[in-house]
Amino acid sequence: MPPSRRVDSPLPLPASRPAGPPSGGSGSVLVLGLLLLGLGAAVTGIWFQWGQTRRCLEFYGPRVARLIAEAPRVELWTLEPGSGPRRLRAVGRQDVSQAPGLVHLRRGLVEDANFRWEEVGNRTTPLPSAAWERALVFTAPEAEAGAAVLAIDFAEGGGALTVVGQPGRIGLGRLERGLQKWLETAR
């Protein structure tokens, strides 16, 4: 075997440079672009959410909508006519604060698409007390938050929901079947 010979490279190797940020500030442009993209996504999300809940917020009002979404205590009441006209009384109460599916029900109760809105203008005449069968009561311990009582009627042409103490009612729409099923399983 012939002795190995060392051959020098005819091309000089480049001198290595220390690692550092690329020149021209392209990293700053990238960070700024990502921040603007995030801001745009946040604004779009807020606008989209507002569009999905606008009518519910108008119907419930901000206090009731907040209680529906966040109240730590939720009760299911069985109702019957009370002692006077347009009076209801609870004949059965059950704590459903930990019931499976409550998180989804809360969300469904504040989404516009789950209700029949075309009839809101015609739904200001009160229903008889006997029409309201059940109620969901959302309670917060803070004195100013109080409670929100949502009375539910399943018999009135597709079902209706009202906030006790506030005028008007809305049709349950696509929420009706799921709400009925949830109320039966929450017992």
C-alpha positions in Angstrom: 0.0 0.0 0.0 1.2 3.3 -0.9 1.6 5.8 1.9 -1.3 8.2 2.2 -0.7 11.6 1.1 -2.2 14.7 2.5 -3.8 16.9 -0.1 -4.5 20.5 0.8 -7.8 21.9 -0.4 -7.3 24.3 -3.3 -10.3 26.4 -2.0 -9.9 28.3 1.2 -12.5 27.6 3.8 -14.6 30.6 4.9 -13.9 32.0 8.3 -16.7 31.2 10.7 -18.7 34.1 12.0 -20.2 34.2 15.5 -23.9 33.4 15.5 -26.1 36.4 16.0 -29.3 38.1 14.7 -29.6 38.4 11.0 -28.8 41.7 9.6 -31.5 44.0 8.3 -33.9 43.6 11.3 -36.0 40.8 9.7 -36.7 39.4 13.2 -38.3 42.6 14.3 -40.5 42.6 11.2 -41.5 39.1 11.9 -42.4 39.8 15.6 -44.4 42.9 14.6 -46.2 40.9 11.9 -47.1 38.2 14.4 -48.4 40.8 16.9 -50.6 42.4 14.3 -51.9 39.0 13.2 -52.8 38.2 16.8 -54.5 41.6 17.3 -56.5 41.0 14.1 -57.5 37.5 15.3 -58.6 38.9 18.7 -60.7 41.7 17.1 -62.3 39.2 14.7 -63.1 36.8 17.6 -64.7 39.5 19.7 -66.8 40.7 16.7 -67.8 37.1 15.9 -68.8 36.4 19.6 -70.8 39.6 19.8 -72.6 38.7 16.6 -73.6 35.3 18.1 -74.9 36.7 21.4 -76.2 40.1 20.5 -80.0 39.3 20.7 -79.6 37.2 23.9 -77.8 40.1 25.6 -80.6 42.4 24.6 -83.3 40.0 25.8 -81.7 39.0 29.1 -79.7 42.1 29.9 -76.1 42.0 31.0 -76.7 41.0 34.6 -78.9 38.0 33.7 -76.6 36.9 30.9 -73.6 37.0 33.3 -75.5 35.0 35.9 -76.4 32.3 33.2 -72.7 32.1 32.2 -71.0 32.3 35.6 -73.3 31.7 38.6 -71.9 29.1 40.9 -75.3 27.8 42.0 -77.9 26.5 39.6 -81.2 25.0 40.7 -84.0 23.3 38.8 -87.5 24.2 40.0 -90.8 22.6 39.3 -93.5 25.3 39.1 -97.2 25.5 39.6 -99.7 28.4 39.7 -99.5 30.4 42.9 -102.0 32.1 45.1 -102.8 35.0 42.7 -103.0 35.7 39.0 -99.6 35.7 37.3 -98.0 34.1 40.3 -95.9 31.0 40.4 -94.6 28.9 43.2 -91.8 26.4 43.3 -93.1 23.0 44.5 -89.8 21.2 43.9 -86.2 22.4 44.0 -83.1 20.5 43.0 -79.4 21.7 42.9 -78.0 20.9 39.4 -74.8 22.9 39.8 -72.7 19.9 39.1 -75.0 18.2 36.6 -73.3 16.8 33.5 -73.8 19.0 30.5 -74.5 22.2 32.4 -71.5 24.0 30.8 -73.0 23.3 27.4 -76.5 24.3 28.5 -75.2 27.6 29.8 -73.5 28.3 26.4 -76.7 27.3 24.6 -78.8 29.7 26.6 -76.7 32.7 25.5 -76.4 31.9 21.8 -78.8 33.6 19.4 -79.0 30.7 16.9 -80.7 28.5 19.5 -83.9 30.5 19.7 -86.8 31.6 17.5 -86.4 35.3 17.2 -88.9 36.2 14.5 -91.7 36.0 17.0 -90.2 38.2 19.7 -92.5 41.2 18.9 -95.6 39.0 19.2 -94.6 37.4 22.5 -95.2 40.2 25.0 -98.7 39.0 26.1 -98.1 37.0 29.3 -98.9 33.3 29.2 -101.2 31.9 32.0 -99.3 30.9 35.1 -100.1 27.2 34.5 -98.1 27.3 31.2 -94.7 27.6 33.0 -93.6 24.2 34.1 -90.0 24.4 35.1 -87.4 27.1 35.9 -83.7 27.3 36.0 -82.4 29.5 38.7 -78.9 30.9 38.5 -77.6 32.3 41.8 -74.5 34.2 42.8 -73.5 35.0 46.4 -72.9 38.6 45.6 -75.8 40.8 46.8 -75.8 42.9 43.7 -75.8 39.9 41.3 -78.7 38.2 43.1 -80.5 35.5 41.1 -81.9 35.0 37.6 -85.0 32.9 37.2 -85.6 31.5 33.7 -89.1 30.0 33.4 -89.6 27.4 30.7 -92.8 26.3 28.9 -92.6 23.3 26.6 -96.3 23.1 25.7 -96.8 26.5 24.0 -96.3 25.8 20.3 -92.6 24.9 20.3 -91.7 26.0 23.8 -90.9 29.4 25.3 -88.5 30.9 27.8 -88.9 34.1 29.9 -86.9 35.8 32.6 -89.2 36.1 35.6 -89.6 39.8 36.4 -88.8 41.0 32.9 -91.2 41.5 30.0 -91.4 39.3 27.0 -90.5 35.7 26.1 -88.6 34.0 23.3 -89.3 30.7 21.4 -87.0 27.9 22.3 -86.2 26.9 18.7 -83.5 24.3 18.3 -82.7 24.5 22.0 -86.0 22.9 23.0 -85.3 19.2 22.4 -81.9 19.3 24.1 -83.2 21.3 27.0 -86.1 18.9 27.6 -83.6 15.9 27.5 -81.2 17.7 29.9 -84.0 18.6 32.3 -85.1 14.9 32.4 -81.6 13.6 33.0 -80.7 16.3 35.6 -83.4 15.0 38.0 
